[in-house]
């Protein structure tokens, strides 16, 4: 069960084996901060998990702007959140899981399969007139232990090989404008990895402001049209590896399990002048 509804979560708010994680984080909204939004109101019982300090080795040497945290660092953050091997973690944000999926992916990468996203996130929770709280939650430390699965990740040389492999599908989940090279607000070069198809995250949701996921069959048809059913390996990437995890999630929801994360994503690729860059609407 990788996706749960607000109704399901409301029924499990007092379940000691369920831990709710608020993973709100903002890249472009310079006046918004996840921890402050959490303090203004969060789902009852939720702990705050910080993308920069808990879910990435931010500022450290590594591929891209948000390299994966060291397993022991991530494990310590999960133990502080009160997570143990038997805990069912439910992660949410206010962007349809575009950020919260990073926690979902990292837990699975570290061997913890019992993790879900909240369908529609906190926005759907509020739309259903469910209560929020402002009191921070602190729990007794958990006993989480990380058991990494490095086979779930690909690096720059591997992506460079896969992009021309007819048995692979590289998916750019960024906005079309960034894929086409019409704008690039963060990284040094605009464009996309040659051979990559564009599958913006917005296409996975019911609407522009309705961040609930489309039915699995609809998602499968979307990705199949891009070649997913023919691919032995599917590699989503984004700007720095955060939103790409939401691409992995949507593909899993659609029934694709042969999905690998390009950790460094465009922030890694675009900094290497020896690598090719494509612009325009075609792969």
C-alpha positions as CSV (number, residue, x, y, z in Angstrom):
1,X,0.0,0.0,0.0
2,X,2.0,2.9,-1.3
3,X,-0.8,5.4,-1.3
4,X,-3.3,6.1,1.4
5,X,-6.4,8.4,1.6
6,X,-7.1,11.1,4.2
7,X,-10.0,8.9,5.4
8,X,-7.6,6.0,6.0
9,X,-5.1,8.2,7.8
10,X,-7.9,9.7,9.9
11,X,-8.8,6.2,11.1
12,X,-5.2,5.6,12.1
13,X,-4.2,8.8,13.8
14,X,-3.9,7.1,17.1
15,X,-2.2,3.9,15.9
16,X,1.2,3.8,17.6
17,X,2.6,1.9,14.6
18,X,1.8,4.7,12.2
19,X,4.2,7.7,12.0
20,X,3.1,10.7,10.0
21,X,5.8,12.8,8.4
22,X,5.4,16.4,7.2
23,X,8.0,16.9,4.4
24,X,7.1,20.3,3.1
25,X,9.9,22.1,1.4
26,X,10.2,25.0,-1.1
27,X,12.7,25.7,-3.8
28,X,11.3,28.7,-5.6
29,X,9.1,30.3,-2.9
30,X,11.8,32.2,-1.1
31,X,9.4,33.4,1.6
32,X,8.2,30.0,2.5
33,X,9.9,27.4,4.7
34,X,8.7,23.9,5.5
35,X,9.4,24.1,9.2
36,X,7.4,27.4,9.5
37,X,4.5,25.9,7.5
38,X,4.6,22.9,9.9
39,X,4.4,25.2,12.9
40,X,1.4,27.1,11.4
41,X,-0.5,23.9,11.1
42,X,0.1,20.2,10.4
43,X,-1.8,16.9,10.5
44,X,-2.2,15.8,14.1
45,X,0.7,13.6,15.2
46,X,3.0,14.5,12.4
47,X,6.7,15.1,12.8
48,X,8.6,17.4,10.6
49,X,11.3,15.9,8.3
50,X,13.7,18.4,6.7
51,X,14.8,17.8,3.1
52,X,18.0,19.7,3.4
53,X,19.3,18.3,6.7
54,X,17.6,14.8,6.9
55,X,17.0,13.7,3.3
56,X,20.1,15.0,1.5
57,X,23.8,15.6,2.1
58,X,23.1,19.3,1.3
59,X,26.3,21.2,0.6
60,X,28.4,18.1,0.7
61,X,30.6,16.7,-2.1
62,X,28.4,14.5,-4.3
63,X,26.5,14.3,-7.5
64,X,24.2,17.3,-7.9
65,X,22.7,19.7,-5.5
66,X,21.0,17.1,-3.3
67,X,23.2,14.0,-3.1
68,X,21.8,11.2,-1.0
69,X,22.5,11.4,2.7
70,X,24.9,8.9,4.3
71,X,22.9,5.9,5.5
72,X,23.9,6.4,9.1
73,X,22.9,10.1,8.9
74,X,19.5,9.2,7.4
75,X,19.0,6.4,10.0
76,X,19.7,8.8,12.8
77,X,17.0,11.2,11.5
78,X,14.5,8.4,11.2
79,X,15.2,7.3,14.8
80,X,14.7,10.9,16.0
81,X,11.3,10.8,14.2
82,X,10.4,7.7,16.2
83,X,10.6,5.3,13.4
84,X,11.3,1.6,14.0
85,X,11.3,-1.5,11.7
86,X,7.5,-2.1,12.3
87,X,6.5,1.5,11.8
88,X,4.2,2.4,8.9
89,X,5.3,5.8,7.7
90,X,2.9,8.1,5.9
91,X,4.6,11.1,4.3
92,X,2.9,14.2,2.9
93,X,3.6,17.7,1.5
94,X,1.5,20.3,-0.3
95,X,2.8,19.5,-3.8
96,X,1.2,16.1,-4.5
97,X,4.1,14.2,-3.1
98,X,6.7,15.9,-5.3
99,X,8.8,16.4,-2.1
100,X,7.4,13.8,0.3
101,X,8.3,11.1,-2.2
102,X,11.9,11.7,-1.4
103,X,11.3,10.3,2.1
104,X,9.2,7.5,0.6
105,X,12.0,6.6,-1.8
106,X,14.8,6.9,0.8
107,X,13.0,4.6,3.3
108,X,12.6,2.0,0.6
109,X,16.2,2.5,-0.5
110,X,17.2,1.8,3.1
111,X,15.2,-1.4,3.3
112,X,12.0,0.0,4.9
113,X,9.1,-1.0,2.6
114,X,6.2,0.0,4.9
115,X,5.8,3.6,3.7
116,X,3.1,5.4,1.9
117,X,2.2,8.8,0.5
118,X,-0.9,10.7,1.5
119,X,-3.0,11.1,-1.6
120,X,-3.5,14.8,-2.2
121,X,-1.3,15.7,0.8
122,X,-2.3,18.3,3.4
123,X,-4.3,20.2,0.8
124,X,-6.7,17.3,0.5
125,X,-6.8,16.8,4.2
126,X,-7.9,20.4,4.7
127,X,-10.3,20.3,1.8
128,X,-12.1,17.5,3.6
129,X,-12.4,19.8,6.7
130,X,-10.1,17.7,8.8
131,X,-8.3,19.2,11.8
132,X,-4.8,20.5,12.0
133,X,-2.6,21.1,15.1
134,X,0.2,23.5,15.7
135,X,2.0,21.7,18.6
136,X,5.3,20.0,17.5
137,X,5.4,16.3,18.1
138,X,8.3,14.6,19.7
139,X,8.4,10.8,20.1
140,X,10.6,8.3,21.9
141,X,13.6,7.4,19.6
142,X,12.9,4.6,17.2
143,X,15.2,1.7,16.3
144,X,15.4,2.2,12.6
145,X,18.5,0.7,10.9
146,X,19.4,1.5,7.3
147,X,20.1,-1.3,4.9
148,X,20.9,0.5,1.6
149,X,20.1,-0.9,-1.8
150,X,22.6,0.8,-4.1
151,X,21.2,-1.1,-7.1
152,X,18.3,1.3,-7.0
153,X,20.5,4.3,-8.0
154,X,22.3,5.1,-11.3
155,X,25.1,7.6,-11.8
156,X,26.1,9.9,-14.6
157,X,28.1,7.3,-16.6
158,X,25.3,4.8,-16.4
159,X,22.7,7.3,-17.5
160,X,25.0,8.3,-20.4
161,X,24.9,4.7,-21.5
162,X,21.2,4.1,-20.9
163,X,20.1,7.2,-22.8
164,X,21.0,5.5,-26.1
165,X,20.0,2.0,-25.1
166,X,16.7,1.0,-26.9
167,X,15.9,-1.2,-23.8
168,X,15.9,1.8,-21.5
169,X,13.7,4.8,-20.9
170,X,15.1,8.0,-19.4
171,X,12.4,10.3,-18.1
172,X,12.8,14.1,-17.4
173,X,10.0,15.0,-14.9
174,X,10.7,18.7,-14.9
175,X,8.4,21.3,-16.4
176,X,8.3,21.4,-20.2
177,X,9.9,24.8,-20.3
178,X,13.0,23.5,-18.5
179,X,13.1,20.4,-20.6
180,X,12.9,22.4,-23.8
181,X,15.7,24.7,-22.6
182,X,13.4,27.8,-22.6
183,X,14.4,28.7,-19.1
184,X,16.7,27.4,-16.4
185,X,16.4,29.2,-13.0
186,X,19.0,27.2,-11.1
187,X,21.5,25.1,-13.1
188,X,24.3,26.4,-15.3
189,X,23.0,25.0,-18.6
190,X,19.4,24.8,-20.0
191,X,18.0,21.8,-21.8
192,X,17.7,18.1,-21.2
193,X,19.6,14.8,-21.5
194,X,19.6,13.8,-25.1
195,X,17.3,10.8,-25.6
196,X,15.2,11.6,-22.5
197,X,11.4,11.9,-22.8
198,X,9.5,14.6,-20.9
199,X,6.9,13.5,-18.3
200,X,6.2,16.5,-16.1
201,X,4.9,15.6,-12.6
202,X,1.8,17.6,-13.1
203,X,0.5,15.0,-15.6
204,X,0.3,12.5,-12.8
205,X,-2.4,14.4,-10.9
206,X,-6.2,14.9,-11.3
207,X,-5.8,18.7,-11.9
208,X,-3.7,21.8,-11.6
209,X,-4.8,22.3,-8.0
210,X,-6.0,18.8,-7.2
211,X,-2.9,16.9,-6.3
212,X,-4.6,13.5,-5.9
213,X,-3.0,10.9,-8.2
214,X,-4.7,9.7,-11.4
215,X,-5.9,6.1,-11.4
216,X,-3.1,3.5,-11.9
217,X,-4.4,2.5,-15.3
218,X,-4.3,6.1,-16.4
219,X,-0.8,6.5,-15.2
220,X,0.2,3.3,-16.9
221,X,-1.2,4.5,-20.2
222,X,0.7,7.8,-19.8
223,X,4.0,6.1,-19.3
224,X,3.4,3.4,-21.8
225,X,2.9,6.1,-24.5
226,X,6.5,7.2,-23.7
227,X,7.9,3.6,-24.1
228,X,7.8,2.4,-20.5
229,X,6.3,-1.0,-21.3
230,X,9.2,-1.8,-23.7
231,X,11.9,-0.7,-21.2
232,X,14.0,-3.0,-19.1
233,X,15.1,0.0,-17.1
234,X,13.3,3.3,-16.5
235,X,15.3,6.2,-15.1
236,X,13.5,9.4,-13.9
237,X,15.5,12.5,-13.2
238,X,14.6,16.1,-12.2
239,X,16.7,19.1,-11.2
240,X,18.6,17.7,-8.2
241,X,17.0,14.3,-7.4
242,X,14.2,15.4,-5.1
243,X,11.2,15.5,-7.5
244,X,12.6,12.6,-9.4
245,X,11.5,10.4,-6.5
246,X,7.9,11.4,-7.2
247,X,8.5,10.2,-10.7
248,X,9.6,6.8,-9.3
249,X,6.5,6.8,-7.1
250,X,4.1,7.4,-10.0
251,X,5.8,4.7,-12.1
252,X,5.5,2.3,-9.2
253,X,1.8,3.3,-8.7
254,X,1.3,2.5,-12.4
255,X,2.8,-1.0,-11.9
256,X,6.4,-0.4,-13.1
257,X,9.0,-1.8,-10.8
258,X,12.1,-1.6,-13.0
259,X,12.7,2.0,-12.0
260,X,16.1,3.5,-11.1
261,X,16.8,7.0,-9.7
262,X,19.4,9.3,-11.2
263,X,20.7,10.7,-8.0
264,X,22.4,13.8,-9.3
265,X,19.8,14.5,-12.0
266,X,20.2,17.6,-14.2
267,X,22.3,19.5,-11.6
268,X,24.9,16.7,-12.0
269,X,24.7,16.3,-15.8
270,X,24.6,20.0,-16.7
271,X,27.9,20.7,-14.8
272,X,29.9,18.4,-17.0
273,X,30.9,20.2,-20.2
274,X,31.9,16.9,-21.8
275,X,28.3,15.7,-21.8
276,X,25.8,16.5,-24.6
277,X,22.8,18.7,-24.0
278,X,19.6,18.8,-26.1
279,X,17.0,21.6,-26.4
280,X,13.6,21.7,-27.9
281,X,10.6,19.5,-27.6
282,X,12.1,16.3,-29.1
283,X,14.2,13.8,-27.1
